[in-house]
Amino acid sequence: MHYNKLALYLFVLALFSAFYINTSVTPNWVEQQHSYPTYNNASGELVYTINNHQFEVKNIVDYQLSPLRQSALDQYGKPALSEQWVRMPDQQLVLLKTAFHFGIWSLLPAVIAISLCLLTKQPIPALLGGTIIGALMLGRYDITDKVLLPSIASDSAATIVLLYLWLLGGLMGVWTRTGAAQAFAQAMTRHFVKGPRSAKLITWILGVFFFQGGTISTVLVGTTVKPFADEAKVSHEEMSYIVDSTASPIASVLAFNAWPVYVQSLIFVPGVAFLATESDRIRFFFTSIPFSFYGILAVLGTLLLCFNVTWHCGSRIRTARLRALNTGRLDAKDANPIHTDELQKSEVPSHYSPSVYEFAVPLVTLIAIAVGTFITLGSPKVNWAFATALCLSCVMALSRGMTLDELLGGIGNGLKSVVVASVLLVLAITIGGINKEIGGGLFLIDLLDHQIAFWMLPVILQILTMIIAFSTGTSWGTYAIAFPLAMPLAWAIGINQEVAHPEIFMAICFATVLNGSVYGDQCSPISDTTILSAMTTGCDLMDHVKSQIIPASIAATCAAMLWTLSALLLV
C-alpha cells in the first residue's frame, strides 16, 4: 500500500510537470540526415524505396540553402518543412529531417513508466501513466482520440492484434483443448528431454536457430518450448531469460536477417568512403560483427545456464532454479504471470484422444513457412506461418472427432489468455512512439562533447544507447535516434584525434550502439520482446525483468571492457 501511494504522488507530480513543460519549455530542434539509394524508375523519375514503397525525390536544394540545416534551426527554431532532399557539398543526395527534445525533461515519460512499473508491479497502469505524461508534454490533451486511437490504428498495433491475440492465442487455445501441447511435452520428455538441463539446452538451440531476432524469435521459441519445459520443471524465470537472451542478441551476431538493410540507411556519414553506398554500409555491418561482444556474451551466458552454471546469473535465477528443483513450483509465491488460467488446465473432451502429431505437424509447418519465406522472399512471413498452423490445427482436431463447439471454446480460452499481453504490447508501442517524438534519445546524444578521448567514446555510446532503449523499450527505435548522431560523432572524434585506423574505430563505435540498444531493449519492462518472453513462457513480467537484468548487466560490463581494450589496442 505504501508503494501504491508513492506511485500516486509521483504521477500527480509528473502531471504538473508535464503541463509546465508544454507551456513553458522551448524545444531544441536538431537536424537529422538520412541516406537512401536513389534511382530512376521506368518513368524517368528520381525515386527511393522504403519498405517496398516507392517515393519520388522532389525539390532538391543545396544543403546551405535548406531551412532544415542545423545552423538555420538554431537561429529560427521550428521549421515550416518536415523534410527536404538536399545536395551535400560532396554531391551526395541526403534526406534532411528534423526532430526536437525538451532537454532532460524528455526523459520524464520513460522515467515515470519505469518507476510506476517498479513501484506497483502493474505494467498496464505504468505504461498508461507514462503515455499520459508524454501526451500532455506534447499538448495532446485528448488522450483517447489523439494518442491511443492513432496508435491502435497503426500497422504495428494491427500486427499485434492479428498475430499475438488472434493467431497466437487461438493456436495456444486449440493445442490446450486438444491436449496436443501436453502430448508433445510428454513425447519430448520420453525421447529427448531427460530433465531441466536438456530442456534448457533445446530451448537455447532453437533460440540460436531462429536468428531473425526480436518478437519473431521470442514467439516461435517461447511457444514451442513451454510445454516440455514445464513438464521438465524448469522455472519460468530461467526459461524467459533464455528465450529473451537468444532473441535480439543472436540476431546482432548471426545477422542474416532484416537488420543490416534497416541499419545501413541510418549510418551514412558524408565524406566517408567505406560508408558511401548501400552495399558499402551493409559490408561494414558484417565487418563489425566480431566486435558485437555483448551479443556474443549474452548468448554464451544462456548456454552456461543450460548446463546449470549460474555464477553469472544472480541470486534470483539461482533461487528460481532451486525452487523448481526442490518444490516443483515454476513461479514465485507472489508471481502474477501475464496469462490467465485458461491455458493452464486441461479441458480435453472425454471422448477425444490427444495426439502428438496435432502439435508437431502445425509446428513444423509454422517453422517451414517462416524460414522458407525468409529464404525466398527476404522476409519471414510470420503471420502466414501462424495462420496456416492455426487452420491446420483446427482441421486436424475436427477430423479426429472434436465438435465445432468444443473447438471454438478452446479458441476462445486461448484468446482470453493473451488479452492482457496484447494490451501491454499496444501500450508499449504507444509510449515508445511518444518517447521518440519527445526526443529523450536526442537529448542524451547531445550531451556528448566532441573533445572527449576517443577510447572513452565506445563505452559512452554503449551507456547512452542502453538508457535510451531501456527508456523507450525498442532497439530499432534507438537505432533511428542514435546512429545518425553517433556515427558522424565517432568519425569527427577519430579524425580530430588522428586515430591510426578510423575504420576499425568506427566499427567498434557502431557495435556499441548496436549492442547497447539490444541490452536496453532486452532488459526494459516496456519492451515488446520482454513482455512476449514473459508471456510465452508463463513468467511474471517483473520477475523476468529483475532476474534477467543481472546476467545481462554482467555481459554488458564485460563487453564494455572489451570495447575499451579494442579501442586502445587496435585503433
LINHU-V481643 format. One record per residue. N is the residue number from 1. RES is the residue in one small letter. SS is DSSP state (H for helix, E for strand, C for the rest). OMEGA is omega as a letter, one per 30 degrees, with the letter a starting at -180 (NA if undefined). D_CENTER is the distance of its C-alpha to the mean C-alpha in Angstrom with 1 decimal. Layout:
N;RES;SS;OMEGA;D_CENTER
N;RES;SS;OMEGA;D_CENTER
This chain:
1;m;C;l;32.3
2;h;H;a;32.5
3;y;H;l;28.7
4;n;H;l;28.6
5;k;H;l;31.3
6;l;H;l;29.6
7;a;H;l;26.4
8;l;H;l;28.7
9;y;H;l;30.5
10;l;H;a;27.3
11;f;H;l;26.2
12;v;H;l;29.6
13;l;H;l;29.8
14;a;H;l;26.5
15;l;H;l;28.0
16;f;H;l;31.0
17;s;H;a;28.9
18;a;H;l;27.0
19;f;H;l;30.3
20;y;H;a;31.7
21;i;H;a;28.8
22;n;H;a;29.2
23;t;H;a;33.0
24;s;H;a;33.6
25;v;C;l;30.9
26;t;C;a;31.0
27;p;C;l;27.7
28;n;E;a;27.4
29;w;E;a;26.8
30;v;E;l;25.1
31;e;E;l;25.6
32;q;E;a;22.7
33;q;E;l;23.6
34;h;E;a;21.9
35;s;C;l;23.5
36;y;C;l;23.7
37;p;C;l;26.3
38;t;E;a;29.2
39;y;E;l;31.9
40;n;E;l;34.8
41;n;C;a;34.5
42;a;C;l;37.4
43;s;C;l;38.8
44;g;C;a;38.9
45;e;C;l;36.2
46;l;E;a;33.9
47;v;E;l;30.3
48;y;E;a;26.7
49;t;E;l;24.0
50;i;E;l;20.4
51;n;C;l;18.6
52;n;C;l;22.0
53;h;E;a;23.7
54;q;E;l;26.6
55;f;E;a;27.5
56;e;E;l;30.8
57;v;C;a;31.2
58;k;C;l;33.8
59;n;C;l;35.8
60;i;C;l;35.1
61;v;E;l;36.5
62;d;E;a;37.0
63;y;H;a;34.5
64;q;H;l;37.2
65;l;H;a;38.0
66;s;C;l;34.6
67;p;C;a;34.1
68;l;C;l;30.4
69;r;C;a;31.2
70;q;H;a;30.5
71;s;H;l;34.2
72;a;H;l;34.7
73;l;H;l;31.8
74;d;H;a;33.2
75;q;H;a;36.6
76;y;H;l;36.1
77;g;C;a;32.8
78;k;C;a;31.0
79;p;C;l;31.7
80;a;C;a;33.0
81;l;C;l;30.7
82;s;C;l;26.9
83;e;E;a;26.9
84;q;E;l;29.6
85;w;E;a;30.2
86;v;E;l;32.1
87;r;E;a;34.1
88;m;C;l;33.5
89;p;C;l;36.6
90;d;C;l;35.8
91;q;C;l;35.8
92;q;C;l;32.1
93;l;E;a;30.7
94;v;E;l;27.7
95;l;E;l;26.0
96;l;E;l;26.2
97;k;E;l;24.1
98;t;E;l;24.1
99;a;E;a;22.0
100;f;E;l;23.2
101;h;E;a;22.6
102;f;C;a;24.8
103;g;H;a;24.9
104;i;H;l;23.8
105;w;H;a;23.9
106;s;H;l;20.7
107;l;H;a;18.9
108;l;H;a;20.7
109;p;H;l;18.4
110;a;H;l;15.5
111;v;H;a;18.3
112;i;H;a;19.9
113;a;H;a;16.9
114;i;H;l;16.1
115;s;H;l;19.9
116;l;H;l;20.7
117;c;H;a;18.1
118;l;H;a;19.8
119;l;H;a;23.2
120;t;H;a;23.3
121;k;C;l;20.8
122;q;C;a;20.2
123;p;H;a;16.6
124;i;H;l;17.9
125;p;H;l;20.6
126;a;H;l;18.5
127;l;H;l;15.9
128;l;H;l;18.9
129;g;H;l;20.8
130;g;H;l;18.3
131;t;H;l;18.2
132;i;H;a;22.0
133;i;H;l;22.4
134;g;H;l;20.4
135;a;H;l;22.3
136;l;H;l;25.6
137;m;H;l;24.9
138;l;C;l;24.6
139;g;C;l;27.7
140;r;C;a;26.3
141;y;C;l;28.5
142;d;C;a;28.2
143;i;H;a;24.9
144;t;H;a;25.2
145;d;H;a;26.4
146;k;H;a;24.8
147;v;H;a;21.3
148;l;H;a;20.5
149;l;H;l;22.2
150;p;H;l;20.8
151;s;H;l;17.3
152;i;H;a;18.3
153;a;C;a;20.1
154;s;C;l;17.2
155;d;H;a;16.1
156;s;H;a;12.5
157;a;H;l;14.3
158;a;H;l;16.9
159;t;H;l;14.7
160;i;H;a;13.4
161;v;H;a;17.1
162;l;H;a;18.3
163;l;H;a;16.0
164;y;H;l;15.0
165;l;H;a;18.2
166;w;H;a;21.0
167;l;H;a;20.2
168;l;H;l;18.4
169;g;H;l;20.5
170;g;H;a;23.6
171;l;H;l;23.2
172;m;H;l;22.8
173;g;H;l;25.7
174;v;H;a;27.9
175;w;H;l;27.3
176;t;H;a;28.3
177;r;H;a;31.3
178;t;H;a;32.6
179;g;C;a;32.0
180;a;H;a;30.3
181;a;H;l;27.4
182;q;H;l;30.0
183;a;H;l;32.2
184;f;H;l;29.4
185;a;H;a;28.7
186;q;H;l;32.4
187;a;H;l;32.9
188;m;H;l;30.1
189;t;H;a;31.7
190;r;H;a;35.1
191;h;H;a;34.3
192;f;C;a;31.2
193;v;C;a;29.8
194;k;C;a;32.5
195;g;C;a;30.7
196;p;H;a;27.6
197;r;H;a;27.4
198;s;H;l;27.5
199;a;H;l;25.0
200;k;H;a;22.4
201;l;H;l;23.4
202;i;H;l;23.0
203;t;H;l;19.5
204;w;H;a;18.7
205;i;H;l;20.4
206;l;H;l;18.5
207;g;H;l;15.1
208;v;H;a;16.6
209;f;H;l;18.1
210;f;C;a;15.0
211;f;C;l;13.7
212;q;C;l;11.8
213;g;C;l;8.5
214;g;H;a;5.3
215;t;H;a;7.0
216;i;H;a;10.2
217;s;H;a;10.9
218;t;H;a;10.0
219;v;H;a;12.4
220;l;H;a;14.9
221;v;H;a;15.4
222;g;H;l;15.3
223;t;H;a;17.7
224;t;H;a;19.9
225;v;H;a;20.5
226;k;H;a;20.9
227;p;H;a;24.5
228;f;H;l;25.9
229;a;H;l;24.0
230;d;H;l;25.4
231;e;H;a;28.8
232;a;C;l;28.6
233;k;C;l;28.0
234;v;C;a;24.8
235;s;C;a;23.4
236;h;H;l;20.2
237;e;H;l;18.9
238;e;H;a;19.4
239;m;H;a;17.9
240;s;H;l;14.6
241;y;H;a;14.4
242;i;H;l;15.3
243;v;H;a;13.0
244;d;H;a;9.8
245;s;H;l;11.4
246;t;C;l;12.3
247;a;C;a;9.0
248;s;H;l;7.2
249;p;H;a;10.4
250;i;H;l;12.7
251;a;H;l;11.2
252;s;H;l;12.1
253;v;H;l;15.5
254;l;C;a;16.4
255;a;C;l;15.3
256;f;C;a;17.3
257;n;C;a;14.7
258;a;C;a;13.5
259;w;H;a;12.0
260;p;H;a;15.5
261;v;H;l;16.8
262;y;H;a;14.1
263;v;H;a;14.3
264;q;H;a;18.1
265;s;C;a;18.7
266;l;C;a;17.5
267;i;C;l;19.6
268;f;C;l;23.1
269;v;C;a;25.6
270;p;C;l;29.1
271;g;C;a;31.8
272;v;C;a;29.6
273;a;H;a;31.0
274;f;H;l;28.4
275;l;H;a;25.7
276;a;C;a;28.2
277;t;C;l;27.1
278;e;H;l;24.1
279;s;H;l;25.3
280;d;H;a;25.9
281;r;H;l;22.4
282;i;H;l;21.0
283;r;H;l;23.6
284;f;H;l;22.6
285;f;H;a;19.0
286;f;H;l;20.5
287;t;H;l;23.1
288;s;C;a;20.7
289;i;H;l;19.0
290;p;H;l;21.8
291;f;H;l;20.5
292;s;C;a;17.0
293;f;H;a;18.4
294;y;H;l;15.5
295;g;H;a;13.9
296;i;H;a;17.4
297;l;H;l;18.3
298;a;H;l;15.3
299;v;H;l;16.1
300;l;H;l;19.8
301;g;H;l;19.4
302;t;H;l;18.3
303;l;H;l;21.2
304;l;H;l;23.6
305;l;H;l;22.6
306;c;H;l;23.5
307;f;C;l;27.0
308;n;C;l;27.1
309;v;C;a;26.9
310;t;C;a;25.4
311;w;C;a;26.8
312;h;C;a;23.4
313;c;C;a;21.6
314;g;H;a;23.3
315;s;H;a;25.6
316;r;H;l;23.3
317;i;H;l;22.3
318;r;H;l;25.9
319;t;H;l;27.3
320;a;H;l;25.1
321;r;H;a;26.3
322;l;H;l;29.9
323;r;H;l;29.7
324;a;H;a;28.7
325;l;H;a;31.2
326;n;H;a;34.1
327;t;H;a;33.6
328;g;C;l;31.5
329;r;C;a;29.3
330;l;C;l;25.6
331;d;C;l;24.5
332;a;C;a;25.9
333;k;C;a;28.8
334;d;C;a;27.1
335;a;C;l;23.8
336;n;C;a;22.5
337;p;C;a;20.2
338;i;C;l;18.2
339;h;C;l;20.4
340;t;C;a;24.2
341;d;H;a;27.1
342;e;H;a;27.5
343;l;H;a;25.7
344;q;C;a;27.3
345;k;C;a;30.9
346;s;C;l;32.7
347;e;C;l;34.3
348;v;C;l;35.7
349;p;C;a;38.9
350;s;C;a;42.0
351;h;C;a;43.2
352;y;C;l;40.0
353;s;C;a;39.5
354;p;C;l;35.9
355;s;C;l;35.1
356;v;C;a;32.5
357;y;H;l;32.6
358;e;H;l;31.1
359;f;H;a;27.9
360;a;H;a;28.2
361;v;H;l;29.2
362;p;H;a;26.4
363;l;H;l;23.8
364;v;H;l;25.3
365;t;H;l;25.5
366;l;H;a;21.8
367;i;H;a;20.9
368;a;H;a;23.6
369;i;H;a;22.6
370;a;H;a;18.9
371;v;H;a;20.1
372;g;H;l;23.2
373;t;H;l;21.6
374;f;H;a;19.4
375;i;H;a;22.6
376;t;H;a;24.7
377;l;H;l;22.6
378;g;C;l;20.0
379;s;C;a;17.1
380;p;C;l;16.6
381;k;C;a;17.9
382;v;H;l;16.2
383;n;H;l;18.0
384;w;H;a;21.2
385;a;H;a;20.6
386;f;H;l;20.1
387;a;H;l;22.8
388;t;H;l;25.2
389;a;H;l;24.6
390;l;H;l;25.2
391;c;H;a;28.3
392;l;H;l;29.6
393;s;H;l;29.2
394;c;H;a;31.2
395;v;H;a;33.8
396;m;H;l;34.3
397;a;H;a;34.7
398;l;H;a;37.2
399;s;H;a;39.1
400;r;C;l;39.5
401;g;C;l;41.1
402;m;C;l;38.5
403;t;C;l;39.6
404;l;H;l;37.5
405;d;H;l;37.6
406;e;H;l;36.3
407;l;H;a;33.4
408;l;H;l;32.4
409;g;H;l;32.7
410;g;H;l;30.1
411;i;H;l;27.7
412;g;H;l;28.2
413;n;H;l;27.5
414;g;H;l;24.2
415;l;H;l;23.2
416;k;H;a;24.2
417;s;H;a;22.2
418;v;C;l;18.8
419;v;H;a;19.8
420;v;H;l;18.6
421;a;H;l;15.0
422;s;H;l;15.1
423;v;H;l;16.4
424;l;H;a;13.7
425;l;H;l;11.0
426;v;H;l;13.3
427;l;H;l;13.9
428;a;H;l;10.4
429;i;H;a;10.3
430;t;H;a;13.8
431;i;H;l;13.5
432;g;H;l;10.6
433;g;H;l;13.1
434;i;H;l;15.9
435;n;H;l;14.6
436;k;H;a;14.2
437;e;H;a;17.6
438;i;H;l;19.3
439;g;C;l;18.3
440;g;H;l;17.3
441;g;H;l;15.8
442;l;H;l;18.9
443;f;H;a;21.1
444;l;H;l;19.7
445;i;H;a;20.2
446;d;H;a;23.6
447;l;C;a;24.7
448;l;C;l;25.0
449;d;C;a;28.5
450;h;C;a;29.7
451;q;C;l;32.3
452;i;C;l;30.2
453;a;C;a;31.1
454;f;H;a;29.1
455;w;H;l;28.4
456;m;H;a;26.6
457;l;H;a;24.2
458;p;H;a;21.7
459;v;H;l;21.1
460;i;H;l;21.2
461;l;H;l;18.5
462;q;H;a;16.4
463;i;H;a;17.2
464;l;H;a;16.5
465;t;H;l;13.1
466;m;H;a;12.3
467;i;H;a;13.8
468;i;H;a;12.2
469;a;H;l;8.6
470;f;H;a;9.9
471;s;H;a;11.9
472;t;H;l;9.6
473;g;C;a;6.5
474;t;C;l;4.5
475;s;H;a;5.2
476;w;H;l;6.9
477;g;H;l;8.6
478;t;H;l;9.7
479;y;H;a;11.1
480;a;H;l;13.0
481;i;H;a;14.4
482;a;H;a;15.2
483;f;H;a;16.3
484;p;H;l;19.2
485;l;H;a;20.5
486;a;H;a;20.0
487;m;H;l;21.5
488;p;H;l;24.7
489;l;H;l;25.0
490;a;H;l;24.8
491;w;H;a;27.4
492;a;H;l;29.6
493;i;H;l;29.7
494;g;H;a;30.3
495;i;H;a;33.1
496;n;H;a;34.7
497;q;C;l;34.8
498;e;C;l;36.0
499;v;C;a;33.7
500;a;C;a;35.2
501;h;C;a;32.3
502;p;H;a;30.0
503;e;H;l;28.0
504;i;H;l;27.1
505;f;H;l;26.3
506;m;H;l;24.0
507;a;H;l;22.2
508;i;H;l;21.8
509;c;H;l;20.5
510;f;H;a;18.1
511;a;H;l;16.8
512;t;H;l;16.4
513;v;H;a;14.2
514;l;H;a;12.1
515;n;H;l;12.0
516;g;H;l;12.1
517;s;H;l;8.9
518;v;H;l;7.3
519;y;H;a;9.6
520;g;H;l;8.8
521;d;H;a;5.2
522;q;H;a;6.7
523;c;H;a;9.7
524;s;C;l;9.1
525;p;C;l;10.9
526;i;C;l;9.5
527;s;C;l;5.8
528;d;H;a;5.8
529;t;H;l;5.2
530;t;H;a;7.7
531;i;H;a;9.8
532;l;H;l;10.0
533;s;H;l;10.9
534;a;H;a;13.5
535;m;H;a;14.7
536;t;H;l;15.3
537;t;H;l;17.0
538;g;C;a;18.9
539;c;C;l;18.0
540;d;C;a;18.4
541;l;H;a;15.1
542;m;H;l;16.7
543;d;H;l;18.4
544;h;H;a;15.2
545;v;H;a;13.9
546;k;H;a;17.4
547;s;H;a;18.1
548;q;H;a;15.0
549;i;H;a;15.2
550;i;H;l;18.6
551;p;H;l;18.1
552;a;H;a;14.9
553;s;H;l;17.0
554;i;H;l;19.9
555;a;H;a;18.0
556;a;H;l;16.8
557;t;H;l;20.5
558;c;H;l;22.0
559;a;H;l;19.8
560;a;H;l;21.0
561;m;H;l;24.6
562;l;H;l;24.2
563;w;H;l;23.0
564;t;H;l;25.9
565;l;H;l;28.3
566;s;H;l;27.2
567;a;H;a;27.8
568;l;H;a;31.2
569;l;H;a;32.4
570;l;H;a;31.1
571;v;C;NA;31.2
